[in-house]
Amino acid sequence: MAPKHTVAIDAEALAGRRFEYQEDISLVEDLDLMELTPGGDLNWLEDIHLLEEQGTPAVFDRYSNAFLKIYFEIPEGREDELARKVLMKHLISGNSYGIQLKEKHCKFHQVELGPWVADSKSVGDNYQRPILEGWDPPAH
């Protein structure tokens, strides 16, 4: 049997499951984007828009280079706001695959969950390059 050909991957495929906030608007309604944004600067969020992935509303998670699909009804006029709230819920929950990779692969000091979570642990202070067992670098 030939392997399944995939052109894009979404957050569900990376995580192996769907997240509750993708299906329930009430889980993101109360998020305060100003409160979550350090320094009160929402400029970076202005680039976040509701998109569509395979016919489903979605927001792009640039930390994992994947779409996060949204399955609840999105009221007209609130498309970008709700896309931003779903993305922020995804990031502050630590569910973004890119954030999950930080502990092992981060090469410089930073907070794991980003500046949005005040008590987030630090990562990247003790980076050690992975070594592939049985491989020696070529002689130069």
Secondary structure, DSSP 8 states (H G I E B T S, - for coil): ------S--BHHHHHTS--GGGT-GGGTTT--HHHHSGGG--GGGGG---EEETTEEEEEETTTTEEEE--S---TT-HHHHHHHHHHHHHHTT--HHHHTHHHH--S-EETT-TTSTT--EE-TT------TT------
